[in-house]
């Protein structure tokens, strides 16, 4: 689902400046152009995670960057594991 910048700001409850800073830090990576970016449900979840880390847990900006990097690595490994499992299943079925 494509979400406009205006709708994203409303859904997440944040200011333009904060969104611009998070995009500059590459904490959020909207699709489309910088003039008309589009966001997804994943971007909303990620923004809510960032807000929770900062507000509820008191994590500073450097810590947020580290945590997001680790989360991205974890999801990348999870995706790779699922691909390996599927390849193993396919190979097992062929034998």
Secondary structure as UniProt FT lines:
FT   STRAND          3..4
FT   HELIX           5..12
FT   HELIX           16..24
FT   TURN            25..26
FT   STRAND          31..32
FT   STRAND          37..39
FT   HELIX           41..51
FT   HELIX           52..56
FT   HELIX           61..94
//
